[in-house]
Amino acid sequence: MIGLIMFAVALLLLLVGFPVAFTFGGVAVFFGLLAEGPEIFSLMPHRIWSIMNNTILMAIPLFIFMGIVLQKSNLAERLLESMGFLFGKVRGGIAISTILVGALLAASTGVVGASVVAMGVISLPVMLKYRYDKQLATGTICAAGTLGQIIPPSIILIILGDVFQEPVGDLFRAALWPGLTLVAFYVIYIVVVTLMKKDLAPPIELEQMTGSKQHQVFQALKAVVPPLVLIILVLGSILTGVATPTESSSVGGVGAIVLAAFYGRFSIRMVWESSLETVKITAMVFAILIGATAFSMVFTYTGGDWIVEEFMLSLPGEEWGFLILSMMVIMALGFFIDFVEISYIVVPILVPIAASLGIDPIWYAILVAMNLQTSFLTPPFGFSLFYLKGVAPAEVRTTDIYFGVAPFIVLQVIVLAILVFFPQWFGLSAH
């Protein structure tokens, strides 16, 4: 039972505010020494070395760098202005624009925090100015920002590729249609709810927008086409098998610098600052990864994984019982801990059980990724909620954000359920 006690202690420490990496690493050291002594950590240096030599994980800092460079080139601002022009006359047009921009940013950057902050700074004041409902506005921004979790290139898909030992390119290919389906559900929801309650999101007349129509069309094309070219280069090379995700991430980094130069935002200082931010974020991810690896190792050596496996395999309904319970557990944990810890602590326990039940690993990985996306929206520790609250005007209360994201969480669960019961609709197979 030591493994289960470990997990409970780690969760408690996280709830009181201890740093994630040090919590899992510290709990692993304490319980590892308690259970078997120092010799339990004799292979830990080899595990750390294998992490640092993993070429799959090399794509993480490169995609992060690409996202930060594009953020500093004001890509989000340009896209939002252009989409606002295209959809402004539609009721709820700015909210629809925010969702579409979120999808484009997800496919070109994949950095959730940057997307939420950028759209919170640019889009939220505009929506509030034109009397948009605060809950609809904040929920839309948080939901749009988290699309980077499921639409490739996604950091979580790279991590899951490592955990499942499956090609990341296959995961990218499999995640594309579920991600676009989620975008469609978001847009349909906004259209329906704004038609039913017309005061939630009034339309904006074109006269209220600056510049001539021809100028706006040109600016819209200038904002949308270059990122689309970058997306085609990065994702297209992966999906067609021309390049590996690691190779494509380097292409994306170079492409982001070219785009920054195209928009007149390139400078050596910008590259230097982007590199520093990339190192900080990457160091955080890998510190969590090393702590989670130590935790997972001790959890396995103390028999915790065996207890979980025995319980899961004894569930009624076998495959369906496992699928439903594992999805519920991952979703519940997403309320309290981050997707990286769940991916490296909980998911490795579930992978062999799924394999023993004959569940297709690609399909199960996409289910996990879709599920983990909700962890960015679920209170009290949803990161997107914190990101938006940090840049929102004082008139926007925390409760506005919490209630605003609730419908989008429901939509995510609906798409997840469709993915569970009808994988063939997305070109996937359950076995």
N, C-alpha and C positions, 0 to 999 in steps of 0.2 A: 504493500500500500504506500510505500515511500514516494513513488512516482506521482500518485494522485495528491498526496500531501504537498509535494513540491509545487505542483500546478496551482493548488489553492493558495499557497503562500505567495507565489509569484503574482498571481492575480490581485491579491490583497495589497501587496506592495505597490503595484501599478496604480491601484485605486487611490492610494494616499499620496501619489505624486512622485515616486522614485523614478529616475531615468530608466528607460526601457532596457538598453544594452547592459547596464550595470546590474539591473534587477535580475535578469535571466542568468547572466554570468555569475553573480554573487550567490544566488540561490543554488545554482549548479555546483559551485565550489563547496558550499556548506553541506549540502545533502550528499554530494559525492564523497567527501571526506568522512561524513557520518556513516555512510553505507559500506564503503569498501576501502577507504584510505587513499593516500596520494597516488597509488599505482593506477587508479581508475583514469587518471589524466595523462598516462604515459603516451597515448596516441594523439593527444590534443594538438601538439605541434604539427603533426602530419595532416590533420584535418584542416588546420588554418592554412598550411602551405597549399593544400589542394584547392581551397577556396580562392586563394590569390592567384593560382595558376589556371583557373577555370576560364577558358576563352569565351564561353557563353556569357558569363557575368561581365566580361569586358565591354559588352554593348551598353551596360547601364550608365557608366559615366559619360560615354559618347552621346547617348540620347539625351541625358540630362544637359550636357553642354549645348547641344542643338536647341533644346527648349529654352534655355536661358538666353542664348544669343538672339533667338527670335523674339523673346519677351522684350529684350532691350532695344530691338529694332522697331518697337511699337506695332508689331503685327496685329495684335488684338484690337488696338484702337482703330487701325485702318480697316480691318474686316468689319468691325461693328458699325463704323460710319457708313461703309458701303452697303452692308446688309440693311441698315436702318433706312437708307434711301430706297432700296428695292422693295422692302416690306412695310414701309411706314404707313401707307394708306390702309393696310389691312388691320382690322381690329385685333389687338394683341401683337401687332407686327414687330415691335421691339423685342418682345419676349421670344417670338419665333426666331428672330434674327440672332438672339443670344444663344438659343439652342444650336442653330446651324453653325455659328461661329465657334461654339464649344466643340462641335464635331470636327471642324476644320483644325482647330488648335490641338485637339486630341490626336488627329492623324499627322500633325506636323511637329508637335512638341512632346505630348504625352506626360507633361508635368502638371499635375492637378493643382498644386498650390499656386503656381504662376498663373494658370488659367482663371481660377476663382478670384484671385486678387485683381488681376487685370480687368476682368469683366465687372467686378465690384466697384472698382474706381471709375470705370468709364460708363458702363451701362446702367448701373443702379441710380446715379443722380438723374440721368435722362428719364428713366421710367418714373421716378418720383416726381420729376418736374411736370410730366404730362399726366399726372394723377393716376398712375398705376397702383393697384392694390399692393401694399407692402409685402404681404405674405406671398402673393403670386410672383412679385419681382424677385424677392430673396430666394424663394424656392427654385425658381427658374435658373438663377445664376449658379447656385450650389449644384443643381443637377447637371447643368451644362458643363461645369468645370470638372465633374467627376467622370465624364465620358472618356477621359484619358486613361481610365483604368481598364476599359474593355476594348476600345477601338485601337488597333495597332498603329504605330509601335508603342506597346505598353510595357512599363517596367514590371508590372505584376506578371505578365505573360512570359517575360524573360526569366523571372525567378521561378515560376511554375515549370518552365521548360527544364530548368536545372533539377528541380525537385522530382518531377515525373520522369526525367531522363528521356524526354521526347524532343524532337527538333522544334526549335522556336518558330521556324518558318511555317510548320504545320499548324502550330497554335495561332499564329497571326492569321493564317488563311481561315481557320475554323472560327475565329472570333469576329471576323468582318461582318457577316450577316446578322448575328445576334446584336452587335453594336449598332448597326444601322437600323435594326428593328426597334431598338430602344429609343433612338433619335425620332423615328416615326411616331412611336407611342407618345413621346413628349410633345411633339408638334400637334398631334391630333387632340391631345388633352387640352392644350392651350387654346386651340381653335374652338373646341366644344364648350369649354368653361367660359370663354369670353363671349361666345354667342348667347349662352344661357344667362349670363350676368353681364350685361353690357357696360356697367359702370366699373368693372374690374380693370379693363384695359382699353381706353378710348383710342380711336385711330388718330393719326397725326396727318394733317394736311401737308401737301408738298410745299405749299407756300411758306410753311414754318421752317423748311430746310434751306440752308444757304447754298448759293451757287446755281448756275443754269443747269437744265436737265442734261445737256450734252456733256458739260463738265463733270457732273455727278456720275454719268455712265462711264466716262473715261476713268475717273478716280476709282469707281467700283471694280472695273476690269484690272486696273493697276494693282489694286489691293488683293484681289482674289486669284488671278491667274498665276503669279509667281509662286505662292504657297502650294497651289495645286500641282505645279510642275515639280516642286520639291517632294510632295507626297507621292507622286507617280514614280519619281526616281527612287525614293527610299523603299516604299512599299512594293512598287512594281518589281524592283530587282529581287526582293525577297520572295514574293508570291510566285514569280516566274522561275525561281531557282537560279537566277543569274548570279546572285551574291548571297552570302550568309548574312544573318542579322548583324553580326559584328562588323562585317565589311560594309554593309549598308548604313550602319550607324556612323561610320567614319565619313561616308559620302554625305550623310545628313549634316554632320558637323561642318564640313566644307561648304555644303549648299547653304546652310544658315548664314555663314560669313558672307557668301556671295549675295544673298538676299539683303543682308544688312548694308552692304555696299550699294546695292541697287536702290535701297530706300534712303541712302545718304546718311546712314547711322554708323558706318564702320569707323573704328579707330583702334589703335593699339591698346589704349586704356580700356575700351569696351571688351576686347578679347581677354585682357588681363583680369578684369573684374569678373567676367563670365567664368574664366578658368578657376578663380578663387572660390566662387560660389559652387562650382561643380565639385571641387575637392571637398568642400564642407559637407555638401549633401551626400556625396559618395562615401565619405568617411563615416557619416552617421549610419548609412545603410549597411556598410560592412561591419561596423561596430555592433550593430544589432544582430547581424548575421552570425558573427563569431560568438556572441553571447547566447544566441538561440541554438547554435551548433553544440555548445557545451551543455546547455540545458537538455537538448534532445538526446545527447550521448548518455548522460546520467539517467535520464528518464527511461531509456531503453535498457541500460545495464541493470537497473533496479526492478525491471519487469513490468513497468507501467504500460508499455505498449502491448504486452501479452494480455493484461487485464482488459484493456480497451478492445482488443481484437476479439477476445472471447465473448465480451458483451455484445459487440456489434454483430458477430456471426450467429448469436443466439436469438436475435430479434425476429419477431414474426414477420413473414413476408419476404425474408431473406434479402434479395437485391433491393426491393422497394423500401423495405424497412430501413436498410442501411442508407440508401439515398436520402430518404426523408429526414432521418435523424441526423445524419452528417451535415446536411444543409442547414438544419435548425441549429445545430451546435455552432457551426461556423458563423451563422448570422448572429447568434446570441453573443459569441465572443467578440464579434465586430463592434458591439456596443462599448467595449471596454479596452480592447487592445488593437494594435495596428496590423495592417495586412502583411507586413514583412514577418512579424513574429508568428502569426497564424500560419503563414506559408511554410516556415521552417521548423515549427514545433508541432502543430496539429496535423497539417496535411501529410507529412511523411508517415505518420501513424496510419492514416486512412488509405494511402496509396496501395500498400500490399493487400489490405482487406478488399479494396475495389478490384484488384487484379485477381484475387482468389474467387471472387464472385463473377468473373468474366466481363466486367464493365470496361468499355472502351476508354483508355486513358486520355485520349484527346477530348472526348466528350465530357468526361468527368473534370478535366482541367478547366474547360470553358465554364462548366457549372460553378466550380470553385471561384473562378475569376469574376463571374457575374455576381456571385454572392458577396465576394469581398468588396465589390464596388459599393454596396450598401453601407459598409463600415465607415465610409467618408461622410455619410449623411445622417447616420443614426446618433441621436443624442444619448448620453451627455458628452461623449468624447469624439464625435465626428469631426475630422480635421477641416472639412470644407466649411462647417459652421463657424469654427474659430477663425479661419482665414477671412471669411466674409465679415464677421463681426468686427474684426480688426480694422477694416477699411470703410465700414458702413457709417453713414451720418448718425448723429446722436438720436435722431427721431426714430430710427429703426431699433426696436428692442430685440433682445435675445429670443423672447417668446414668438415674435413675428417670424424669425428665421426657423425656429423649431416647428411651428405650425405650417410654415411655407413649404418645408421639405417633405412633410408627411405624404401628400398625394404622389410625389415622385418616388418615394420609397415603395408605396403600394404598386406603382407602375413597374418598378424594377422587379418586385416579387412576382407580378403577373408574367412578365417576360421570362423570368427564371422558371416559373411553373410550365410555361409553354415549351421552353427548352428541355425541361425534364421529361415531359410526356410526349412531345412531338419533335424529337431531334431531327427527324428526316426533313422537316420543313426548312431546316438550316443547312441541309447537306451533310448532316452528321449521323453517326450510327451509335446506338447504345451498346453494341457488342462488337 
